[in-house]
């Protein structure tokens, strides 16, 4: 029982990071029906931004987190304006291929500037831990969970209580009708990319602190797993992304903890296949009908 609870605690910490990345996927898909495969690499750039801030300015965790979020937010907007906006009326396959190209571009440009070496993240949070009923909880895990919850609450506030959030929901429901009602669709899409990319940047800093290492290709696998989390929860649903991220984190740690660390990735993608076969809309997703 103690081992089970320990894996759940570890899984919630990891799942919090997946949830933050998955939110970016699900927000962008909800607005323009685009799977932004470059999103995982924005998360990687967020990790390096936080690393640079802590290493070269000696600032603490929260300044590094905020600066990384701002930098990734700007990068997300630039990416949308340069790579995706010109293809707004193009076929979905063209946009998808462009997203993969942007992903590879970010990875290898970053590798050119920072090299492919693995970097050790500076210690900016306490390494202290305490035990409750045989379960060891690290202070880093508490920071990760609190940061994730605060960011998700803030996101929910933006989506449901601000004009920008209302515009996002309107564009998500009916883009043409929203435009006729005076909503600036292009500006709303930019806001969506900015917010989603900022959350990915925060996740990058958190994962750098948690695993104590970063590299230019670190965004590939977490990005794909976050996509699985978004599909599991119901892509297009913000609460679904949270549930999917937490679920994937717990499942992955359960598999690793009980002797299956070599197949944990296979299990995650097997879940994706099962979800697509059994309930393609995900846990909280809604089935939509398309006119022929």
N, C-alpha and C positions, 0 to 999 in steps of 0.2 A: 504493500500500500504506500509506503514511504517513497519507493522508487517511482510509482505511478504519479504521485503528487509532485515529485521533483520534475518529472518529464512534462507535466502540465504547466508548471511554473515556467520552465525553460521555453516551452512551446508558446506560451502567451507573450513572452518577451520577443521571440522571433516573429510571431504572428503579427505583433504590433507594427513591426517594420514592413512586413509584407502588405499589411492593410494600408499604410501610408502610400506605398507605391501603387497599390491597386486602385486607390482613389483617383489617381491621375488618369489611369487607363479608363476607368468607368465614367469619369466626368467628360473626357474628350469624346468617348464613344457616344455618350448620351446626347451630346450637342451635334456632332457632325458625322457620327457613325464611322469613325476612324480608329483603327487599332494602331496607336502610336508606338511602334516597336523601338523607337529611339528613347522612350521614356526611361528605360533601365539605365541608359548611358547618361542621362541627365542626373540620375541618382548617383552614378559614379563620379560625375563632375562635382556634385555637392559634397561628396566625401573628400575629394581633393581640395576643394575650396576651404572646408573646415580645417583640414590638415594644414594648409598654408597659413590660415589665420592664426591657429594656435602656435605653429612652429616659428613663424617669423614676426609675429606681433606680441606673443605671450599673453594673448587675451584668453579668457576662460571659455567654458562650455556654451553659455547662453549667447555671448557675442558671436562666437563661431557659428552657432546654429542659425542666428538671425542673418548674418552676412551670407552664409551658404544658401539660405532660402531666397534672399534678394537676388543673388547672382544667378541661381537656377531659374528663378521667375523670369528674369530678363532674357536668359538663354532660351527658355520655352517660347516666349513671345517672338523673339527673332527667328527661331526655327519655324514657327507657324507662318510668319510673314514671308519668309524666303522660300521655304520648301513646300508648304501645304496650301497656302492661299492661292497661288497661281494654278493649282490643280483642283480647285473647288468644284469645278464642273466636269472634271475628268472621270474616267471609269475607276471603280474601286480598286481594281488590280494595279492600276498605274500609281495610285496613292499608296497602296500597300508596299509596292516595290520601292517607292521613294522613301518610305519610312525605314525600310531595311537599309537602304543606302545611307540615309542620314545617321543611322545607328553605327554602321561600320566607319563612316567618316569621323564621327565623334571619338570612337575608340582609338583609331590609328593616328588622328591628330593629337590626341592626348598622349598617346604612346611616344610620338615624336618629341613632344616637349618635356615629358617627365620620365621617359624611358619605361621599359617594361618591368623594372624592378619592383618587388613588393616592398612597400613602406610600412614601418611600424607607427601606429598612431600614438601620439603623446598621451600621457595619463592626465586627463583633465577632470575626471570624476574619481571619487573615492573607491578604492578596491575593497572596502570593508564589506562584511557579510554577517548575517545573523541567522540563527536556526529557530524554526518554529515547528514543533512536532516532528523533528527529524528531517525537515525540508530546509535546505539552505537557500536563502534569498540574498542576492547581491544588491548592493546599493545601485549599481549600474542598471540592473533590471527594473528597479523602482523608478529611476530617472526616465528610463525608456518608456515605461508604461504611463507615467504621469504626463510626459511630454506628448505622447501619442494621443491620450485622452483629451488633453487641452486643445491640441490642434484639431481633432475631430469635432469637438464641441464648437470651436470657433468656425470651422467649416460649415457645420449645420446652421449656425447663426447667420453666416453670410448667405447661404442658399435660401433660407426661409424668412429672413428678417430684413434684408437689404434690397435696394432696387436692382443691384447687379445680380443678386440671386434670383429675383423674380424674372429678370430678363433671361437668365440662363434656363430657368424652368420653362418659360414661354417658348424659347427657341428650340428646346428639346422636344416640346410637344408638337409644335407646328412652326417651322422656320418661316415659311411664306406669310402666314397669318401674323406672326410676330413682327415681321418687317412692315407689313401694311399698317400695323398699329403704332408705328414710329420707333420701334426698337432697333438700335444699331447692331445688326447681326454680326458684322465683322469685328466690331469692338467687343461684343459679348464673347465671341470665340477667343479673342486675344486674352480676355480676362480669365477664361476657363483654362487656357494653356498656362497662364501665369500662376494661378492658384495651384493647379495640379503639379506643375514643375517645382513650385516652392515646397510642397509636401514631399516630393521625391528628394529634394535637396536636404530636407530635415532627416529623412530616412537614411541618406548617405552618411551624414555625420553620426547618427545613432549607431549604425552598423559598424562604422570605423572604430568607434569607442568600444563596442561590444566584442568584436572579434580582434581588435587591436592590429589589423592589417588591411591595406588597400592596394589595389593594382588596377591598371587601365581596362582590364577585361572583367572586372568584378560585377559589372552591371548585367551581364548576359543571363546567368542562371536566376538570380533573384528577380530580374525583370520578367522572365518567362513564368516563374512561379507566382509572381504577383498577378500576371495575366490569368493564370489558372484560378487564383483566388477571386479575381473579378468575375470570371465566368461562373465559378461555383456559387458565389453570392447572388449573382444576377447582374450581368454587365449592364451598366446604365443606372444601377441602384447604389446610392452612397451607403446606406446601412448594409446593403448586401456585400459591398467591398470590405467593410469592417468585419462582418461575420466570416466571409470567405478567407480573409487574411489570417484571422485568429485560428480558424479551423485548419488551414494548411500548415501553420506553424506548429500547432499541437500534434497533428498527424505525423509531420516530419520528425518531430522529436520522439514521438512514440516508436516509430519505426527504428530510429537510430538507437534509442535506449534499450530496445529489446533485441539487439543483435543484427539489425538490418541496415547498418549505415551505408553499405555498398549499394543498396537498392532503394534508398529513400527518395532519390530523384525519380526513379522509375515509378514508384508508388504515387507520387504527386501527379505525374502525367497520365498514369492509369486512371486517376480520379477525373482528370479532364475528359478523357474518352468516355468514361461511364456517365458523367454528367451530360455530355453532348448527346449520348444515346438515350438516356432515360428522361432527363428534364433539361432540354437545351436552354431554357430561359433562366435556369439557376434557382437558388432557394427563394429569393425575393423578387426575381424578375417576372415580368408579365409577358404572356404570349401576345404577339402583335400580328395582325393580319395585313397582308399587302394586296392591293387591288391589282388585278392582272389586266 
